[in-house]
Amino acid sequence: MVDFKEAFERFLSHLQLAKGTSAHTLRAYRHDLEALAAFAKEEPVSKRLIRRYLAYLHEKEMSVRTVMRRISAFRSFFKFAMREKLASENPLEEIDSPKKEKRLPIAITYAQIEILFSKPDTSDYLGFRDRAIMELFYSSGLRLSELAGLSRADCDLTNQMMNIYGKGKKQRQVPITKTAAEWISNYLNHPERSLIEKDPKAVFLNKWGKRLNPRSIDRNFADYLKASGLSDRITPHTIRHTIATHWLENGMDLKSIQMLLGHTSLSTTTIYTQVSPKLKREVYDKTHPRAK
């Protein structure tokens, strides 16, 4: 192989000029390749060196996510190097990526839900909108993108039903609570809305009257979380996990929860049985021979 540093500089230039890769991604690639170069020093980058490097990362207790990212960067680089005849072999050919860590979703209590929902100032138009958003999240367990993409035509507030377009544009119908339907109806008919509305089809609007995007909802949510004193690990998606857990705790069957959440696989829904301390306790009491 030609000089490793020279080769990866050519790779980065190719990504920037031919592929239009973002500056953020280029910085990440550079960081990972420079780290490998520093480890190799003057030694050629071989299969044996790559294995030693991965063992070194393991010893440093680097997260699986970071190791996976570095392996992905190395694969992309050596694929380029082989194509451009900068390397005679691909040392990543026999290297397996570590299995991604499965993190359990976070769910919060109903008491914490009430604390969070009390933070928007509902005497203010935008605060009223944000409370309606929170009510809908907890009512039906929507994804952030699904909620932001809602249009008036999707909402049957009289019958408390909504058409939702989920991942892969798959459509499903979900019920909403009477409380959520009332908040949304009152928001749609709020006198201040008519003064700014520029997108009459959208349900949730930003302060300029256009459709509210997921990033803005996420940012507003973070402000309310800070005000509530709850964990900063909580996100809009946490509310989806929370209502799924609460449904399960109150006796809803997994198949119904799967349909409401729009999960393709039931195994994705099953993870909620591992989240709830209440359900864990029930399983323990039912299965342990000395629990009774």
N, C-alpha and C positions, 0 to 999 in steps of 0.2 A: 504493500500500500504506500502511496505517496505520503508525505508528512501529514499526520492526522489533523493538526490544526489548520493546515492549508486546505485540506479536503473539506473540513466542516465550514470553513469560511466560504468556500465555493458553494456549498450546500445552502447556507443561509442567504447568500446572494441570489441563488436560484429561486428560493422561496419568496424573497422580496420582489424580485424583478419579473419572474415568469408566473408566479402563482398569486402575487398580491397579498401575501400573508400579512396579518396584522402585526403591528409593532409589539403588542403584548405577547403574541405567540412566538415571535422571533426571539424576544428576550428570554422566554422560557426554554426554547431550544438551545440558545447560546449557553445559558446557565447549566443545563444538563450535560451538554457536550464538553464544556470547559471543566466541569466536575470530573468527568471521566478522564479527560486529558491529564488533569492534576493527579489523579490516582495512578494512571499508567506511567507518568513521568516519561522516560525514554523507551519504555517497553512497548513493543507492537501490540495493538489492540486485537487480541485473539479470543477464541471461545473460552480458553482457560482464564484469561484476564477478566473477561466479562463475568464469569462465574465467581471469581474472587471478589470482584467489585460488588456483586449482588450480596455475597456473604458479608462483606464489610458494611453495606447498608443495613442488613439485618442486625448485625451487632450493634449498630448505632440506633437501633429501634426506630428506624424511619418508617413512616406509615405506609401501608399497602398501596394507598392511593398515589403517593409520591413515587414509589418504586414502579408502579404500573405506568405512570406518566413518563418516567425516565426510559423505561424499556421501549415505550412507544416512540419516543424521540430517537432512540438508537436504531430502531427498526427502519424508520423513515430515512435516516441518514445513510445507513448501509445499503438500502434499496437504491438510493440515488448514487452512492459510490460504486456499486456494482454496474449500474447502467452506464455510468460515465467512465467505467474502467479505471476508477481510482483505487479499487480494492480487488484482490484476487479471490477473496472468500468473504462470505457473510457470517460473522461470528454469532449472529442472533438466530441462526437457523434452528438450532437445537435447544434454544432457551425458551422455557415456558413462562408465561406471565403468572404471577401469584394470583390466587383467587381473591376477588374483591370482597372486602369486609361487608358483612350484612349488618347494617345498623338498624336496631329496632326504632320504629317511629316514636316520637314523643307525643304523649297525650296529657292534657291538664284536667283539673277537676272542674266541676260545675261552678264551684265558688270562685275559682280563678277566672272562668268565663265571665261571670257577673262583674268582677272587678274590671276586666278589660273593656267590657261593653259600657261601663259607666264613664269611660274617659272622653269619648267624643262629646263636644258641647252641642247638644241637639237644638239649642235656641239659634244656632248659626246654621245657615244652609249647607255648607260643606260638612259640618259636624253631623248634621242630620243624614246626609248622604252616607257618611262613613259608618254610622250606626246601622243603617239599612244594609250596607255591605256585610257588616259583621253578623247581623241577624240571618242573612241569606247563607253565609258560609256555614254557620252552625245549624241552620235548618236542614240543609241538603248535602253538605259535604262536597261542594263543588271544588274543582281545581281553580287556581288563580286565573289561568287563561280562559277557562270556561265562563267564569263570572264576568271577566272584563269583556268577553265577546258577546254577552247577552244583548239581544235586541228586543224591542217591545213586542214584536210579533211572536217571540218565543214564550211570552208570559201569558198564562191564563190565570190571572189573579183571583177571578171569581171562583173558579174550581180548584184553585191552589195547586196548579200543575205548571211545569216548565219543560220546554224542549231544550235539551242540552246537546251541544256538538263537542264531543270529546276528542281524545287522541285518534288520529287517522280519520278525522271527520265523522266518526261513528256517532250516530244519533241515539239518544235515549230520553225517556220521559221520567222526570222525578217530581215527587210531591214536595210542597213547601208548607211550612207551618202557617197557621192563621196569623200568628204574630209577625212573621217575616213578610207575608203577603200585605198586611196592613202598613208596615214600614215602607215597603217598596211603592205601594199605591200612593201613600202620602208624599213620598219623595218625588214621584213622577208628577204629582199635582201641586208641588210646592210653588208658591207664587214667584219666588226668585228664579226658579228654573226657566220659566218662560222668558225672563229678561235676558238670559245669556245663551239659550239653546241654539246651537248651530247644527247639531246632528240629532234630528227628531227620532231617528230609528233606534239609537243607542239607549240602553237603560241607564248606565252610569256615565256621567259627564265630568270632565275636569273643570277648573274654574274659568276656562275660556269657552266652555259650552261644547267642546268636542269630546269624542269617546275617551273615557279614562283608560289608560294603558296599564298593563300588569305591573310595570316598574313603579309607577306612581302609587298604586295601591300598596305595594310592598313598602315603599318609603313612608307613606302615611301610617301604615301599620306599625312600623318601627318606632315612630314618634309616640304612638299611644302605648306601646309596650314600655318605653322608657318612663312615661308618666305613671304607668301602673306599678312599676317596680318588679314586674315579673321577669323571668329569665329571658336574656336576649337570644336564646336558642329557639324561642317560639317565633313562628312565622305564620302567614295565612294558611300554609299547608298543615300546620299543627292543628288548626281548627277542623280540618278534614279528618285528620287522624283521631281527634278528640271525639267528634260526633260518632264516628265508626265504632270507637271503643265503648261509648255510652250506649249506642244501639245494642251492641253485643251484651253488655252488662244487664240491660233491661229485657233481654230475652229474644231479640230479633235473630233469625237464623242467618247463617253465613251466606247462603245463596241470595237472599234478599239484599243483604249489604253489598254483595258483589254487584248486583244489578244497579243499585242506587249509586254506587261509586264509579261504575263504568269500568270495572276491572275485567280484563280479558280472561284471566286465569283465577280460579278459586284459591289457588295456593297463595296468591298475592293478598287476598282478603284474610286468609287464615292467620297471617302474622299478628293480627290484632288480639288473638287469644293469648299471645305472649306479652302483650303490652300492659294489660290490666292487672293490677295487684289483686283485685277482687276475684277475677276469674282464676288467677293462679292459685289463690287460696281455696276456691271451690274445687278445683281439680285436685289439689293436695288433699283436702278433706275427704274427697270421694275415693281416692286411690291409695292413701296410706293406711295400712292395716291397723295402726294404733292411733289413728287420728280421731276416732270416736270413743 
